């Protein structure tokens, strides 16, 4: 009976010691898959944008808005069934843990304050903002920034996309089309 318990304890110890390695491996795979989905979105975005008439060198604000709206409409048409998690997918847990680590405790105070600045749900003039895949990011709403240290820990994005916070939610903001490509709810603890 003792040898069975010893064997069981050995198995448990091996599993416990390998658990962090498994988490790292699964995070690496999840981030890799996220990056591949970002590349797919970037390719779609660039293909669509290349088919639109180019903006004149000195485009008026009206021309810029019209171009942006045409791009957004074409992206929506190309992704009619797009839904939350299509891009973040299995990397959602990685983002949650990474962001939680950056905002926790006294060390995270600066990050928490940065997330609040320009956050539409924390600004007095901000109205309700609908968070949905393919929804427009309202042009009159403030735009939050992501703390630089946090950006260094998150997977890099192409020029077309940015991470943004809306309240406690993380969105993937297509800055050229001014639409929400994907989002994670309640990512800031």
Buried (B, 14 or more C-beta within 10 A) or exposed (E): EEEEEEEEEEEEEEEEEEEEEEEEEBBEEBBEBBBEBBEEBBEBBBEBBEEEEEEEEEEEEEEEEBBBBBBBBBBBEEBEEBEBBBBBBBBBBBBBEBBEBBBEEEEBEBBBEBBBEBBBBBBEEBEEBEBEBBBBBBEEBBBBBBBEEBBEEBBEBEEBBBBBBBBBBBBBBBBBBBBBBBBBEEBBE
